[in-house]
Amino acid sequence: MSWGSDEFSVETQYDSYFSTPGIVYFAATGDSPGTEWPSVSANVVAVGGTSVSRDPSSGAFIGEAAWGDGGGGVSAYVPKPSYQSNVKKLGSVYFRGVPDIAAVANPRTGVWVYISNAQGWNIIGGTSVATPVVAGLVNNTGHFSASSNAELTAYYKTPTQFNDIVQGICGPSTGYWAATSWDFCTGLGSPVKRQ
């Protein structure tokens, strides 16, 4: 899901829409600081954004950092789910933190998309790109979880399946820093490339 809205006080009443057995839901955290629904739902994988650095002459991957415009933070209404109970940066916070994971979203370092109505090749970004990128990578593994909750529980139990992003800033007033382990900019990090 690449859409979102401001949080609202009864948003948890809509969680059942993201509880279809055998389906894992992915939602973009948005392209501005703060939190959005439905990415804050405990029943979706919240996907934040990164910036990718490449060598200008060869195009080789150099590194990845938090994307400053990616959404993230603490939900105003969604209680902290059990899969986030051991997230130290949430400490005594009683609400859900997002994102869970992240992928390339910075429009300057995004993905190339061909637009056939004579526009040709364009670099597209935003967490609306990061979300289907992550969903596609997860689908490509051939491992299908019974629910978003099962998928998220596996992520938080085995965070080594993600590249821990430790550089960059994000959030309201750029008040969050990417850091070791889970953080408000990139969650657990970006998916590790599988052979």
N, C-alpha and C positions, 0 to 999 in steps of 0.2 A: 504494500500500500504506500503510495507516494503522496497521499493527502493528509492533512491534519488541521486541527483547529485549536483555539485556546482551550485550556482545561476548564471544566465546569463541574459544579458540586455533585451532580448525579451521574458522572461518567461511568462509575463502576457498575451501574445498573445495565450497561450495554456490554459487559464482559462476555455474556453468553453468546454474543455474535461471533466471538473469536474462540469458541470452544468446540468446534466441530471435530469429532474424533478422526484421527488420521491426517489432520491438516496442521501444518505449522504456519503461523501468520508472521509476516515480517512487516514492520512499519517504519517509515522515515521519521527521524527526530526533528526534521525541519531545517531550514536554511537561515535561521536567525537564533540568537542566544535565547535560552530558556527551554521550557518544556511544552509539548503539544500532546493532545489526545488524537489518535489512539496509541501512539508510541509508548505512552506511560502505562497502558493497560498491562496488568500482570500476565495476560494471556497472549502477548505478542513479543517477538524478538525486536527490540528497538535498535535501529541501525543509524549510527552517527557517521560523521565524515572525517576524511583525512586529506592531506595534500601529499602528492607523490613528487619526488625530486628525481630527475633523470639527467644523465650526461647530455649536454646540448649537441655534441658532435656524434655520439654513437647511439643515443637513446637508451643506454643501459641504466637500469634501476640503481639509484644511489641510496635513497632512504625515504622515510615516510614520517610525517608529523601530523599533529592535530590540525584540523581545518577550523580557523577562527570563527567562521560563520555557522558551524554545525550546532544543532540544538543539543541540549543536555542540561541536567540538573536534577532536582528533587521534585517529585510530584507533589502537588498541593492536596491531593485527595486519595491516591491509591496507596493502601498500606504496603509496607515492605513485604515482598513475597519470600517464602521460605528459601528459595534458591539464592537469595541475596543476604541471607542471615550472617554469613561469614565475611562479608565485604567490609574490611576495616575502615575504609574512607566514609562509609555511611554511619559507622559508629552507633550512637544512640538514636540516630534518626529513625523515625517510625514509618517513613514513606519510601516508595520505590524510587530508585535512582536510574537514570538513563544517560547514555545509551548502554546497551549490552555489548555490542560489537560495532565495528566501523569499517568503512572501505572508502576508496577514492571518491571524493565529492567536490573538491575545489574545481570550479569551472575552468580555471587556468591550467589545471593538471588532470582534467577529467578523462572521459573516454571519447574516442572518435566514433561518430555516428553519421551514416550517409543519409541525407534527406533528399529524396528523389525529385521533389518539385523544383529542380534547377538550383537548389541551394548548395548541393554537393556535400562535401565532408565538413563537419563541424565538431568542435570539442564541446561536449555537453557535461554538465556537472550538477551538483546538488545532492542532497541525501535521497532525492528521487531517482538518482542513478545508482548510488551506493546500495540501496535496498534491493533492487532486482539483481545487481551483481552478486550480492551475498546470497540471495535466494537461489540463484543459478549455481553458485559454487556448492551450496549445501545439497541441492538436488543432484548435482553431478557426482557426489560421493556414493550415491546409491543406498545410503543409510537413511531410512525414513522413520522419524520419531512418531509416537502415537499422538502427540499433542505439542503445542508450543511450550507448555510447562515442562514436559519431558526433555525437549530440545534444550531449553534454558538450564535445566538442572544439570544436564551433561556438560554444557559450556562452563558453568561455574565450578563443577567438580574437576574438570580437566582444562584449566586455562592455558596450558601449554600448547593447545591446538591453535593459538593465536599469536601473532607478532605483537609483543607488548610495545605500544607506542609511548615513548617517554619524552617527546619534544612537542612544543607548541602550547598555545593557549586558546581558550574559548570561554563562552558563557557571558552572562550579563557583566558589563564593565570589564570584560576579559578577566574575570575573577577566578577562573579555573585553569589549572595547569595540567597538562598531560604528565603522568608520573608512573613509576613502577607499579604494576598490578592494575586493578580496575581504577578508572578515573572518570570524571564527568565529561571529558572531551571525547574519548574513544572507547569507553567501556573496558572490556578485556583486551581489546586490540583488533587488528585486522586478521582475516583468515590466513593461515599458513598455507603456502603453495604445496599441493600434494602432487606426487609423481604419478 
